[in-house]
Amino acid sequence: MKTNEFHVEHKGQQIAVFRNDLVEPIVTQDAKTDHRPFLHPIMAPDGIGELTEYSPGHHPHQTGLYWGFTRVNGSAIGPDIIKKWFYKPDKPADIQKQLGRDFFHHPGTDYWQRVSADVLEAAGPEVSWQTVYNMLAADGNTIIVETQTWTMRDRDNGQKSILDLEWKAEAKTDTAIGEFPYGGMFLRMPFRRENGGRALNSEGQANQDAEGQRARWVAVEMPIPGRSEIPEPLCSIAIMDHPSNSDHPTPWRVDGQFGIGPSRGILSTWKIANRAPAIFRHRILVACGALDRAGIEQEWKKFKNPEESLQPPVSGRSIPAGGR
């Protein structure tokens, strides 16, 4: 097997992706029967250090890289009611109904049910896999069938990893995703306040200035545990929003510990109609070293239009790194 290629092993409730020149998996897909699917750990491209974190003390419900909505099929209620009741476990039944079903903070059995987990392409320069889950209502009926299809390859001779996701939601009945400051795809990296870190978006907004703002991509860099003894302790992950996604460029969550995620619900309530699946495409760029804005911008252009990225540059033409 070539060292710059991958192979995938499906064992029990995990799908492990190996790069052939490394002993340990470079990415692990967790696909339990009664827990939402998530990626953890995502390793640094050189195999040294985990770039995702599972159930940190400050947010124990967060699970590496995952997807979860906060207010599914709730009703229109004022922000004061949401602020007062959303995080309380002892909500009155009528308030709970108004708030809707919360899949972001509940990753377990009453909310998620695995339908299937399959390897689609098991070996080669590009590998792929797929998970299908039922998102459950309180009565156990399925609200949404969620399909995640992942494709992985390397970039720059193994110095970077590329993960592409097609996320599809098929609603069993017309379904509303309620307005909220976050919800959807979310990435938790191993942030430690004493070690620092930073977030940057495609528009040049950094850290908390990027919270709630529309952007084509958002990236985070930070020192990674286990890399302090090597020349490059930093790693970065960038998540990209494809132009075909609804309301592109989407607004983003950027929290106080540099957790990030695109969230269409920041704008307003939106709907997934029965028999009209919602589809979102994202690219994740994983890299060793400091956050490289120009490199991320170049990768976003490849993601936006693969054919265009193969064309030779036009003399005298330039595109600013922060431009749309």
C-alpha positions in Angstrom: 0.0 0.0 0.0 1.3 3.5 -0.8 2.2 5.6 2.1 0.2 8.7 0.9 -3.0 6.6 0.7 -5.6 5.6 3.3 -7.4 2.5 4.4 -10.6 2.2 6.5 -11.4 -0.4 9.2 -15.0 -0.8 10.5 -14.9 -2.4 13.9 -17.9 -2.6 16.2 -19.3 0.9 16.6 -16.4 2.8 15.1 -15.0 3.5 11.7 -11.3 4.1 11.8 -9.4 5.9 9.0 -5.7 5.1 8.7 -3.1 6.8 6.6 -0.8 4.1 5.5 2.4 5.7 6.9 0.9 6.0 10.4 0.2 3.3 13.0 -2.8 4.9 14.7 -6.0 6.1 13.0 -5.9 9.7 11.7 -9.6 10.1 12.1 -12.2 8.0 14.1 -15.9 8.1 13.3 -17.9 7.1 16.4 -21.2 5.5 15.3 -22.9 4.0 18.4 -26.4 2.6 18.1 -27.8 5.0 20.7 -25.7 8.1 20.5 -25.3 10.8 17.9 -22.5 10.3 15.4 -19.3 12.3 15.8 -15.6 12.4 14.8 -13.1 12.0 17.6 -10.3 12.1 17.6 -9.2 13.9 14.6 -5.4 13.7 14.7 -2.9 16.2 13.5 -1.8 15.3 10.0 1.6 14.2 11.3 -0.1 11.9 13.8 1.1 13.8 16.9 -1.8 15.1 19.1 -5.6 15.1 19.1 -7.2 18.1 17.6 -10.7 17.4 18.9 -11.9 17.0 22.5 -14.7 14.8 23.9 -16.9 16.0 26.7 -14.8 18.8 28.2 -15.6 20.0 31.7 -16.9 23.4 30.5 -19.2 21.8 27.9 -19.7 18.0 28.7 -22.3 17.5 26.0 -19.8 18.4 23.3 -18.3 15.5 21.3 -15.4 16.4 19.0 -16.9 17.3 15.6 -20.6 16.7 15.4 -24.0 18.0 14.3 -26.9 18.9 16.6 -29.8 21.4 16.4 -31.0 23.3 19.5 -34.7 24.1 18.9 -36.5 21.6 16.7 -40.3 22.1 16.2 -40.7 24.6 18.9 -42.9 27.7 18.6 -42.3 31.4 18.3 -41.5 32.7 21.8 -39.8 35.7 23.1 -36.0 35.9 23.9 -36.8 36.5 27.6 -38.5 33.1 27.9 -35.7 31.3 26.0 -33.1 33.0 28.3 -35.0 32.1 31.4 -35.8 28.5 30.6 -33.6 27.0 27.9 -30.9 25.6 30.2 -33.1 24.6 33.1 -33.7 20.8 33.4 -37.0 21.3 35.3 -38.9 23.2 32.6 -42.7 23.0 32.7 -44.2 20.9 30.0 -45.7 23.8 28.1 -42.4 25.7 28.1 -40.6 22.6 26.9 -43.0 22.3 24.0 -42.5 25.9 23.1 -38.7 25.6 23.2 -38.7 22.5 21.0 -36.5 19.4 20.9 -32.8 20.0 21.8 -30.4 17.7 20.0 -27.3 19.8 20.6 -27.2 19.2 24.4 -28.7 15.7 24.3 -26.4 13.2 22.4 -27.9 10.0 23.8 -30.5 7.3 23.4 -33.7 9.3 23.7 -32.7 11.5 20.9 -30.6 9.5 18.4 -31.1 6.1 16.8 -28.6 4.6 14.4 -30.0 3.2 11.2 -26.6 2.3 9.5 -22.9 3.0 9.4 -21.0 1.9 6.3 -17.7 2.2 4.6 -18.2 3.3 1.0 -14.6 3.4 -0.3 -12.2 1.4 1.9 -8.8 2.1 0.4 -6.9 4.5 -1.9 -5.9 8.1 -2.1 -9.5 9.0 -1.2 -11.7 7.1 1.2 -15.4 7.6 2.3 -18.0 6.4 4.7 -21.6 7.2 5.7 -23.7 7.2 8.8 -27.6 7.3 8.9 -29.4 8.2 12.1 -33.0 8.9 13.2 -33.5 12.0 15.2 -36.3 11.2 17.6 -39.3 13.1 19.0 -40.2 12.7 22.7 -42.7 9.9 21.8 -39.9 8.0 20.0 -41.1 8.7 16.4 -38.6 9.9 13.9 -38.6 13.7 13.1 -35.6 13.7 10.8 -33.5 11.0 9.1 -29.9 12.4 9.1 -27.3 11.2 6.6 -23.7 12.2 6.9 -21.4 11.2 4.0 -17.7 11.8 4.6 -14.8 11.8 2.1 -11.1 12.1 3.2 -7.9 12.7 1.3 -4.6 14.4 2.1 -3.0 17.6 0.8 0.6 18.7 0.4 2.0 15.2 0.7 0.4 14.5 4.0 1.0 17.9 5.6 -2.7 18.6 5.6 -5.9 16.5 5.8 -9.1 17.3 3.9 -12.5 16.1 5.1 -15.6 16.8 3.0 -19.0 16.4 4.4 -22.4 16.1 2.6 -25.1 16.4 5.4 -28.6 15.5 4.4 -31.8 15.8 6.5 -35.0 14.2 5.3 -37.9 15.4 7.5 -40.8 12.9 8.1 -43.1 15.9 8.5 -42.6 19.6 7.9 -40.0 20.6 10.5 -38.9 23.9 11.9 -35.4 24.6 13.2 -35.8 27.5 15.6 -33.8 30.7 15.8 -31.0 30.3 18.3 -27.4 31.6 18.8 -26.0 28.2 17.8 -26.9 24.8 16.5 -25.8 22.7 13.5 -22.3 21.6 12.8 -19.9 22.2 15.8 -16.2 21.7 16.5 -14.7 21.4 19.9 -10.9 21.6 20.0 -8.8 21.1 23.2 -8.7 24.7 24.4 -6.8 25.6 27.6 -7.0 29.2 28.6 -3.5 29.3 29.8 -2.2 28.1 26.4 -4.2 30.5 24.3 -5.5 30.2 20.8 -7.3 32.3 18.2 -10.2 32.2 15.7 -10.3 34.0 12.4 -12.9 34.2 9.7 -12.8 34.8 5.9 -13.7 38.5 6.5 -10.7 39.1 8.8 -12.7 39.2 12.0 -10.9 37.5 14.9 -12.0 35.8 18.1 -15.3 37.1 19.6 -15.6 39.7 16.8 -16.4 36.7 14.6 -19.3 35.6 16.8 -22.6 35.6 14.9 -21.0 37.1 11.7 -21.4 35.8 8.2 -18.3 34.2 6.7 -17.2 31.8 4.0 -15.0 30.0 6.5 -13.9 30.1 10.1 -10.6 28.7 11.4 -9.1 28.0 14.8 -5.5 27.5 15.9 -4.2 26.5 19.3 -1.3 24.6 20.9 -2.2 20.9 21.0 -1.5 18.6 24.0 1.4 16.2 23.2 3.1 18.6 20.8 5.1 20.8 23.3 8.3 18.9 22.7 8.3 19.3 18.9 9.2 22.4 16.8 5.6 23.1 15.9 3.2 22.9 18.8 0.3 24.7 16.9 -2.3 23.1 14.7 -5.4 24.5 13.0 -8.8 23.4 11.7 -10.8 25.5 9.2 -14.4 24.8 8.4 -15.7 26.0 5.0 -19.2 26.8 3.9 -20.1 25.9 0.3 -21.8 28.5 -1.9 -24.6 26.1 -2.6 -25.7 26.0 1.0 -28.8 28.0 1.9 -28.1 31.5 3.2 -24.5 31.3 2.2 -22.3 32.8 3.6 -23.8 31.6 6.9 -23.4 33.2 10.3 -21.1 31.4 12.7 -20.9 30.5 16.3 -17.5 31.3 17.9 -17.7 30.7 21.7 -15.4 31.8 24.5 -13.3 28.6 24.3 -13.0 28.8 20.4 -15.7 26.3 19.7 -16.9 27.1 16.2 -19.7 26.1 13.9 -21.8 27.4 11.0 -25.4 28.0 12.2 -28.2 29.1 9.9 -30.5 29.4 12.9 -28.6 32.5 14.0 -30.4 34.4 11.3 -34.0 33.2 11.9 -36.2 30.1 12.1 -35.9 27.9 9.0 -37.8 24.9 7.8 -37.1 21.4 6.3 -40.1 20.4 4.3 -41.4 16.8 4.0 -40.1 15.3 0.8 -37.7 18.2 0.2 -34.4 17.2 1.9 -32.0 19.9 3.2 -28.5 19.4 2.0 -25.4 21.2 3.3 -21.8 20.8 2.1 -18.7 21.6 4.2 -15.0 21.1 3.9 -12.7 20.7 6.9 -9.0 21.6 6.5 -6.7 20.2 9.2 -3.2 21.4 9.3 0.0 21.5 11.4 1.4 24.9 12.1 0.0 28.4 12.6 -3.3 29.4 10.9 -2.6 30.2 7.3 -5.2 32.6 6.0 -3.9 32.6 2.4 -3.7 28.8 2.3 -7.3 28.5 3.7 -8.5 30.9 1.1 -6.9 29.0 -1.7 -8.5 25.8 -0.4 -11.9 27.4 -0.2 -11.6 28.4 -3.9 -10.9 24.7 -4.7 -13.9 23.7 -2.7 -16.1 26.3 -4.3 -15.2 25.3 -7.8 -12.8 22.4 -8.3 -12.6 23.0 -12.1 -11.8 26.7 -11.7 -9.0 25.8 -9.3 -7.3 23.9 -12.1 -7.2 26.8 -14.5 -4.0 28.8 -14.8 -4.1 32.3 -13.2 -5.1 35.3 -15.3 -2.3 37.9 -15.5 -3.0 40.9 -13.4 -6.1 39.4 -11.7 -6.1 39.1 -7.9 -8.7 38.3 -5.4 -8.3 39.7 -1.8 -8.1 37.1 0.9 -11.1 38.5 2.7 -13.2 39.1 -0.4 -16.4 37.2 -1.4 
